[in-house]
Amino acid sequence: MNLLSKFSVFLQRSLFPAMEQEAGGNLAAMVATHHAREDRPYPPADAADQVTCRPDFVMLVAPAYLTDPIVSSTLDPAPELDKVARNLTPPIFITSATTDKFTVGASPFPLALREHHIPVEVHLYEKGGHAEGISDRPDNQWPHMAADWMRRKSIIAPLPAKP
């Protein structure tokens, strides 16, 4: 599912987002921290390999596999935090539910980002389980919070003024 389509948003400029949910959270976290050319596991083959892989922003929805072992509080070494740097690592939005077993693993990552002065916003909800909060239920607030975050980051256009 394309999370941008969930918001029905129109981006103000051409952006490269990394937006993943569940198991893809590990992949999006790695893209956020491993986008330099020297991080590529292969030699450049063509002009496309000269283009940056850095996402302009990252959204992790009910992220999983950010720790090793999976349900511990020990960060997975894959998203290497020594590669995290201000002005290099994109802003990150994270949302999860306290009833999601992977939330324990999602907690150290934003704290590590904060320690490196990376813009990060986290929303933890009381209910939801693993990815159950991604539903269209009326009490589901994360899409509104994510849209608000994207507006504040100038990723999407502000809401029109009310007459």
ABEGO torsion letter per residue (X at the ends): XBAAAAAGBBBABBBBBBBBBEAAAAAAAAAAABABAAABABBBABAAAABBABBABBBBBGBBGABOBAABABBBAABBAAABBBGABBBBBBBBBAABAAAAAAAAAAAAAAAAGBBBBBBBBABGEBGAAABABAABAAAAAAAAAAAAAGABBBBBBBX
